[in-house]
Amino acid sequence: MSYSRGITEVQVSRGILWVGAETYPLRNIARTSMKVVTPNRRGAKIQFAKRLVRELILMSIAFGIMQASTLFGTVILLLALGLIARSIHELYRTLTAPTLHVLELTTSGTPQTALVSDDKKEMDNVFQQVMAAMDNPEVQFHYQMQTYNINGDSIYQVGDKNVGKVTT
C-alpha cells in the first residue's frame, strides 16, 4: 500500500458534504464510520528478519564464489547488498508510516473512503460535524486539512465463505 499527502477542502453547505471534488448529499448517506489503519510494524520486522537471513546467505555464497570467479562473485555480492538496502528501506517506510484515521461513508452502494488523515482530533471533529449536519440541514462548516490518498488493492467480499484476495 502506498499513500501520498495533500490538502483537502472539506465542507458542508446546502445539505451537501464536499470532500475535495467529491460530493455526498447528506440525505443519501446511510451510515458513517471511523476506522483506524495502523501499519503492521511487527509484521514488517519479521519480514525484514526473514529477508535479511536469505540475503546474508546469498552474501556468503558470493564470497565463496569469489574464490573461483571474482567477477561473478562480485555481481552476486552487489545483488545481495542491493537487496539488503531495499529491505532496510521497506522496513524504514513501514516503521515511520503514520497511523491513519479514515472517515467512511455508505450511501446506496458499498462503503467509500471519503477522507483519510493522521490527525485523530481533527478527524473526530469532522466526523461529529458531519453527524450534526445529517441531523440538521442548516449546519454548515468548512475545513482545509492535511489528508492522505491511499493507493492499493480494493477488496470487496461477497458471500460468507469468500477469502478475498490474498497478497504478500
C-alpha positions in Angstrom: 0.0 0.0 0.0 1.3 3.4 -0.8 0.0 6.9 0.0 0.6 10.5 -0.8 -0.2 13.6 1.3 -2.1 16.6 0.2 -4.5 19.3 1.3 -8.2 18.6 1.0 -11.1 21.0 1.5 -14.0 19.6 3.4 -17.2 21.5 3.8 -20.9 21.1 4.3 -23.3 23.6 2.7 -26.9 23.3 1.4 -27.2 19.7 2.6 -24.2 18.5 0.7 -20.9 17.2 2.0 -17.9 18.2 -0.2 -14.6 16.3 0.2 -12.3 17.8 -2.4 -14.1 17.4 -5.7 -16.4 14.6 -4.5 -20.0 15.4 -3.3 -22.2 13.4 -1.0 -25.8 14.6 -0.5 -26.4 14.3 3.3 -29.8 12.8 2.8 -28.3 9.9 0.8 -25.7 8.9 3.5 -27.0 5.8 5.2 -24.1 5.3 7.5 -20.8 6.9 8.6 -17.9 5.3 10.4 -14.4 6.0 11.6 -11.7 3.3 11.0 -8.1 3.2 12.0 -5.4 1.9 9.7 -2.3 1.0 11.6 0.9 0.0 9.8 1.9 -3.6 10.6 5.2 -2.8 12.2 5.6 -6.2 13.9 5.0 -8.0 10.6 7.5 -5.7 8.8 10.1 -6.5 11.4 9.5 -10.3 11.0 9.6 -9.9 7.2 12.8 -7.9 7.4 14.5 -10.6 9.6 13.5 -13.4 7.2 14.8 -11.4 4.2 18.0 -10.5 6.0 18.7 -14.1 6.7 18.3 -15.0 3.0 20.3 -12.1 1.9 23.2 -12.9 4.3 23.2 -16.4 3.0 23.4 -15.0 -0.6 26.4 -12.8 0.5 28.2 -15.8 2.0 27.6 -17.7 -1.3 29.0 -14.7 -3.1 32.2 -14.8 -1.0 32.6 -18.5 -1.7 32.1 -17.9 -5.5 34.6 -15.1 -5.5 37.4 -17.6 -4.9 36.6 -19.3 -8.2 35.4 -16.3 -10.2 35.9 -12.8 -8.9 33.6 -11.1 -11.4 30.6 -13.5 -10.9 31.1 -13.4 -7.1 31.2 -9.6 -7.1 28.0 -9.4 -9.2 26.2 -11.7 -6.7 27.6 -9.7 -3.8 26.3 -6.4 -5.3 22.9 -8.0 -5.8 22.8 -9.1 -2.2 23.8 -5.7 -1.0 21.1 -4.1 -3.2 18.5 -6.5 -1.7 19.6 -5.6 1.8 19.3 -1.9 1.0 15.8 -2.4 -0.4 14.8 -4.4 2.7 16.1 -1.7 5.0 14.2 1.0 3.0 10.9 -1.0 3.2 11.3 -1.6 6.9 12.0 2.2 7.4 8.9 3.2 5.4 6.7 0.9 7.5 8.2 1.9 10.9 7.8 5.6 10.1 4.4 5.3 8.5 1.7 7.2 10.4 -1.5 5.6 11.9 -4.3 6.8 9.6 -7.9 7.7 10.6 -10.5 7.0 7.9 -13.9 8.6 7.5 -16.0 6.0 5.6 -19.4 6.9 4.2 -22.1 4.4 3.0 -24.7 5.6 0.5 -26.8 3.2 -1.6 -23.8 1.1 -2.6 -20.6 -0.1 -0.9 -18.8 1.9 1.7 -16.5 4.6 0.3 -13.4 6.1 2.0 -14.2 9.8 1.9 -11.3 11.2 4.0 -8.0 9.9 5.4 -5.8 11.8 7.9 -3.2 11.2 10.6 -4.8 13.8 12.8 -7.2 11.9 15.1 -8.6 15.0 16.8 -9.3 16.8 13.5 -11.0 13.7 12.1 -13.1 13.2 15.2 -14.2 16.8 14.8 -15.1 16.4 11.1 -17.0 13.2 12.0 -19.0 15.0 14.7 -19.7 17.9 12.3 -20.9 15.5 9.6 -23.2 13.7 12.1 -24.6 17.1 13.2 -25.2 18.2 9.6 -27.0 14.9 8.9 -29.4 15.7 11.8 -29.7 19.4 11.0 -29.6 20.5 7.3 -28.8 24.1 8.4 -25.4 23.2 9.8 -22.5 24.4 7.7 -18.8 24.1 8.1 -15.5 24.4 6.1 -12.1 22.9 6.8 -8.8 22.8 4.9 -6.9 19.8 6.2 -3.8 17.7 5.6 -5.0 14.3 4.2 -3.7 11.2 2.5 -4.6 9.5 -0.7 -4.2 5.7 -0.3 -3.3 3.6 -3.3 -3.6 -0.1 -3.2 -5.8 -3.1 -3.6 -9.6 -2.6 -3.1 -11.0 -5.8 -1.8 -14.8 -6.5 -1.6 -16.0 -9.7 -0.1 -19.2 -11.3 -1.4 -20.6 -14.3 0.5 -19.7 -15.8 3.8 -17.0 -18.2 2.6 -15.1 -15.9 0.4 -11.4 -15.4 1.4 -11.0 -12.3 -0.8 -7.7 -11.6 -2.4 -4.5 -12.8 -0.7 -1.5 -10.6 -1.3 2.1 -10.9 0.1 
